[in-house]
Amino acid sequence: MKPPKPKSREGRVTLWRYAKLFKQDLLSAQPERLYRAWMAEFRTPFFRSFLINQPELIDLVLKERPEDFPKSKRVGEGLRPLLGNSVFLTNGETWKRQRRVIDPAFEGGRLKDTFPAMLAAAQACVDRLQTHINSDLEFEEFTSHVAADVIFRTLFSVPIDNKVAAQVFKKFKAYQREQPLMNLAAFFPLPHWIPRFFSRETRKTARDIRELIRMMTEERAKLIIAGNAPDDLATKIMTTPDPETGLCLEEDEMVDQVAIFFLAGHETSASALAWTLYLVALNPEWQDRLAEEAQHLDAPDFASVSRLQICRDVFREALRLYPPVPMMVRETSCPEQFRGRNIARGSQIILSPWHLHRHERLWERPDEFDPSRWQTENGRSCQRDAYIPFSTGPRVCIGSGFAMIEGPLILSMLLRQFRFETIPVKTPVPVAHLTVRSKDGIWLRVRGR
């Protein structure tokens, strides 16, 4: 059975009609032909956008000449109130300096150090689900909770039921439903002094989240000065100097970075986990294989995660079908020529994992859930050339290694104890908010194993 995907539009539409569709849902606003095209052009009165699916062009933009294609400021229009000048939005020397400070916290050795916190969050997740056996449960809410728990435990050494952490989580749940992946301001160039299209509630929620994060970073700074701060990701980032300047992140910068860690580490993981659980519920034969493999976690340690090979392939397949970040936007800094077409400076270059991962000219059976594809020649070839759930090149997601430990670990811990069933009258419909979520949630029935 093919997993659900949104129904794409056919034919041409006016700019205003497209903007209306875009506001409702980024995914279904796109034309069906994008699943077959190597490149497509979208015109507005103000700028040109080009969506590229050709692997050679994606490599050019993300790997070979990334500095010539900086992050688009238009995407930042929608995320700036929460993320400020975080590493997700910055370009050039500012971005390079931020990565020099942040990257060491996510190196392999540090990931091993975070494993006990991940495991504790996963076990707490299993314990919470024990009270829902034989119940129907909305799993986007559930996976959001466990993903937030992982972030707070690994970043600040506090569980989700910590008072401030719980407030951040509550505020963020409201924010992610209010704010789309790309704000409509992306369509219209506005002077900096004109207010952006944010509701009063969205702006207030962003301010509240940032103030709570500031409280946590200020408290950590005091512990660092006192010499008794826990050895977690926050301490590592706050005490790592830039090797070129010798300077650490300032307080405002740290608030920006924690905001993106929470967005990237919680929101994206929650999306990926919820869709993975739905896919294994839809394909119970894979669920049984994962449950058997999960016995490697009888005495879990960091090394045991490496033995969850089938689970990694299942998680990888879920990221293919439902990439948490469905589109990324770069901007041309000089005139270019793609596939014989002239592209002016300032044009928007859209890279769409959503379309690339389902491209009919690249993948065999692109809309089918088949984790075994990763062991085939086509799967291995596409993994190299047409698979970018974490982006690629110098701007690859800092937390990609973190996510590929967290996801299979939580999934295996759950499947050791529970079986999940789909609910026929509640088929999820993918839509793009800050990440790819379901329009009305992902509902599953929980059974004991």
Disulfide bonds with the S-S distance in Angstrom:
none
